[in-house]
């Protein structure tokens, strides 16, 4: 995927240095794991190139949305399991009952909720490992904390300690 091509609707339409832009796009604009000397050049490029800034922001937004949706999915399946645990009649409610030869396959609401929770948890782990979303979110939280007034920052620090 070449970032140096013109994209309508993208600020700056073209990268100011297509070679660096192509390298950054290959890393999905994530430079957090780079050595400080190497990162400096890429940070400078991202600061000066509106095309790459836009692309980096787009990728971080997608990463945060993915981690948010998978977190929501895990929460919904946990809630479903809590409801099923609380209401006994729902727990054994059979959705599918297949009897083929000597094998009986019974799919209940509880089984669906457990499988959904496992799949959602696996998806959350994959997103957390494959994207820089957790690190990006912690950096954004630190930046937000720095923008808070000093008095409020001190009160928050006392409550968290």
N, C-alpha and C positions, 0 to 999 in steps of 0.2 A: 504494500500500500504506500504510495508516494504521497507525501504531504505537500509537495511543491506544486501540485496541480491546482488550478483555479477551482474553487468551490463557491458557488453562488450562496449568498446568505452568511458566509463566514467572514468575520472581520479581518481586514488585511488581505483577503483573497489569496495572497501568495506569501510563502515563507521568505524571510530576508536572506537566509542561508539554507538552500535546499538540502545540502549534505547533512548539516546538523539537524535540520527538521526531519529528514528521513531516519536518522539515528534515533532521535527522540520518539518518533512515531513507532518505531520498532519496539521500544520499551514502554509504549503506551504513556509516554510523557511522565514516567515515574523515575525521578532521579534521587530518591531518598536513600537508596542503598549504595550510592556511588562514593568513592573516595573524595575527600574535601577538595583536593586540587582539581580533579576532573569535574566535580559538581559545579564549581565556580563558573567555568566556561558555559555550561548548560544553563545555569541560573541566569547568567547575563543574557544569553540568547532568549530565554523565556521572558525576561524582563523587557527586551527590545522588540520582540516579534509578536505582534498582536494575533497573527494566525496560530502560532503555536500556543500562546496563552489561551486562546479560545478552545483549542483542541484539548489542552490539559484540563481546563475547567469542565469541558464536556465529559471527559473520561472520569474525572473525580466525581462528577454528579451521578454518572451511571454506576460507579462503584458504591457510592453511598446509598443509592436507591436499591441496588441489589442486596446490600447488607440489611437495609431496612425491611425490604419485603421478606427476606428469609427469616429475620427476627420476628416479624409479624406472623409468619406462617407457623413457626415453632410455638409462639404464644397461643395461637388459635387452636392448635392440636393439643396443647397442654390443657387449655380450657375445656375442650371437648372431652378429654379423658377425665377431668375433674367432674364434669356434669354426668358422664356415664358412670363414674364410680359412685356418685351421690344417688342417682336414680336407678335402682336395680332393674326395673322393667326394660329400660333402654339398653342395658349392658348386653343382654342376650338376644337382642333383636336381630334376627337373621335376615341378611340382605340377599344372599345367594346360598342355595343348598343344592349342590350337584352330587348326584349319585351315579358314578360311572363304574360299571363292573363291581369290583370289591372295594373301591376307594370312595370315601365320602368326603366332600369338600364343603365346609360350612364357613361362610364369610359373615362375621358379625360386625356391628357398629364398633365394638371395642377393638377388634382386629384392624379395621380400617383406620381408626384413630391412632393406634400404636404404629402401624406402618407409615402413616402420614407424618407422625412425630419423628420417626427414624429418618425418613427421606428428607424432611425439612432440616433436621439437625445436620445431616450429611451435607446438604446444600449450603447451610450456614458456614460449616467448617471449610468447605471448598472455596467459598467466596472470601472468607477471612484470610485464607492462605494465599489465594491466587491474586488478590487485589491489595493495593495499599490502603484500602478504606479504613481499617482500624487505626493505622498510624496517621492518616490524613485527618480523621476525626479528632484524635488526641491533639494534633497540632492546632486544629481550628479551635478546640476548647481552650488551649493555652493562650492563643492569640486573643480570644474573647475575654479571658480572664485578665489579660494585660490592659485591655481597653476599659475595664471596670474602674470606677473611682477607688482611690486608695483605701478609704474607710470601709467600703463594701467588700473589697478584696480581703482586708484583714479579718472582718467578721466571718467571711466564708472560710478562711484558713483556720480560724479558731473552731468552727463547727465541724470541719472535716478532720481535725486532729484528735 
